[in-house]
Amino acid sequence: MPILNQSSHSVSESLTLEHLPELNHRHLTSSASTNSELIADVQNGILNATEMHLLTAETQSAGRGQHGRSWQSPRGNVYLSLYHPVHIPVSGLLSLIIGVELAKMPVIQRLNEQLHTEGLTPIGVKWANDLGFYQSQNQSQNQPQSQSALDSVDVHNTELDQQTLPFNKLAGILIEPVSQAGKLVGVVIGVGLNVQATPTLTAQTSEGMSYQAISLQDIAETLQPKAQAASLPSLRVLYQQMSKALMAAMTRFEHLSIEKPTGHRYYLDSFLKQFDSMDALSELRLRVTQEHNGQTNILTGHACGIDTHGCLQLRQDNGKISALFTGRIDVIQTT
């Protein structure tokens, strides 16, 4: 467990969630990583593994994303980790369910209504762990972008002579299992949401990924300069909205797991329909790069949703549909 100074462990009572006491919420001024700290506290028996625990922080010094990537954590954003006991195997559907529930938060729904009104791409769920949107070139003049994104992103791939669209990343999800004595006892769900501060991504800090950061404030200010940004919820309200979304996601995932052995598909079909309406990759042309045993495999085609296991479905140019469990996604600009 990271060793933090005393001030880093000070709990801010003003940010505890009185309406959600079952979450055992602690708020820190700073954490190395809320996911790492929460996992260590459960594994070491400091926290009861049979109860839910919520850890939030104003900033992180060593925030983590998918596949060991770093997560920049400037002040003004949400860094939240929820430990939830589980007794069932975790599948790839969980992160997508979490994405859908986060996209249903009131603040996202309100912004999406305004984006629709302006004819702009809404915030959606990008397979497999993100919230945000892609924008075509003909939308780029009006679609929200942070200045740091405009300064730092080169979307041209000279090697394949194709132009790729960067993903405007608003939030990321990191799910990690927690074990005691070799037995799965729960999961920690980490979510980073850019609210007021947009991390500056350079070629180095974006770590080779074709995305750029964007914040709620970037989007709000573009839709209604000055007045709209002031109406964003406080971080405390966002903690509540996000915590409720994560608990709803876990309940939904449990319903799917209970339903599966029965052969019924009510909950599964309901989720797949909802995901389709929020799918940030829907019908976009993709280049998927996969690394396996030192070999690189590149597939191209159009995204056509997910399968019942949460795999990305790619309709290749020959009509074959491949189910992809992992891979780097690049969206190819088409005319």
Disulfide bonds with the S-S distance in Angstrom:
none
